[in-house]
Amino acid sequence: MKMRFWIGALILLVCFSAGPIEAQEKFRFPIGESSKTLSYGPLWVAAKMGFFDKEGLDVPIVTMRGSPLTIQALTADSIYVANATVDTLISAYEKGASDLTMIGGLINGLGLSMIGGKQYKTYADLRGTTIGTQTLTSGTGFALRLVLKAHGMEYPRDYKLLNIGGAADRYQALNSGQISSTPVGVPLDLVAKQQGYNIIGYFADDEPNFQFNVYIVKKTWAEKNRPLVLRFMRAMVSTMRWMNDNRDAACAYLSKEMVISLEHCRYASDYNWKSKIWDRNADLNVEGVRTLIKITAEQGILKEPLPPPSKYIDQSYVKQAWAELAKK
């Protein structure tokens, strides 16, 4: 009888403790990003639709003010992965943060369009005008000057730039005539068109190789915690594949999370896949990284001969994630 009692007690103990043990196995894995917009949507799909859960990760997404702050949080070990721009990574690396590396791509191109006031319909119309921008010295600011250069315009010879800030402020400046045009992210171009503004062009048409935002880790930490980083990358690869294959279901969620219409979500999603802004395998665009190396060199941060993209990239994590998912 005593033996049966203890066996029964042991079974009850195992049954009642099974739930807490599983809950304890979920590892807290905070990540940082700089803009809760549709282009960053895969992060929220992974967090809210079970892809991180499936890998046993509890992933708080911390929205910060810009890539520099996100990188700072990573170097301070406040987060484990930073979603930041490539130019910010290169700049930080060359200033001493050489423990950083990019392991995959979130936004692999320029999901931006140039919106013009009602009298501005072509890039040629912008010559001699003031153009609104969100930043002058990084990210979209670099991209803006690159695209205008492709249309024969050099800064500051052929146009002026006015650093205004967010999309709402730039729309107001456009409406008041303070600026002739401004870049906006898809699907805000569709909103602008519906309000009577002109879509002058899409950045990706002029610069298809521009790696915008990547997953960044500290190399020493990632090497010591490789199984955790692989779980994160498997989750992101699975998320990207699911979003590509289930676009309506993805937008049914994202339209609510990002507070945009279903129409605008579908429009932007289709554009991101068509223009390779999103990569189905969460990989990055190596040639796009090379473009950012050249741009960073123009700022005086790098010297000739320019380093290869491999200096800042470690694709072993995403490639191992592919291999492991193929076995499942």
Secondary structure as UniProt FT lines:
FT   HELIX           2..25
FT   STRAND          27..28
FT   STRAND          31..33
FT   HELIX           38..40
FT   HELIX           41..48
FT   TURN            49..50
FT   HELIX           51..54
FT   TURN            55..56
FT   STRAND          57..58
FT   STRAND          61..63
FT   HELIX           67..75
FT   TURN            76..77
FT   STRAND          81..85
FT   HELIX           86..94
FT   TURN            95..96
FT   TURN            98..99
FT   STRAND          100..107
FT   STRAND          112..116
FT   TURN            118..119
FT   HELIX           123..126
FT   TURN            127..128
FT   STRAND          130..133
FT   HELIX           140..150
FT   TURN            151..152
FT   TURN            155..157
FT   STRAND          160..163
FT   HELIX           167..176
FT   STRAND          181..185
FT   TURN            186..187
FT   HELIX           188..194
FT   TURN            195..196
FT   STRAND          198..202
FT   HELIX           203..206
FT   STRAND          213..218
FT   HELIX           219..224
FT   HELIX           226..245
FT   HELIX           247..257
FT   TURN            258..259
FT   HELIX           262..274
FT   TURN            275..276
FT   TURN            280..281
FT   HELIX           286..298
FT   TURN            299..300
FT   HELIX           309..311
FT   HELIX           316..327
//
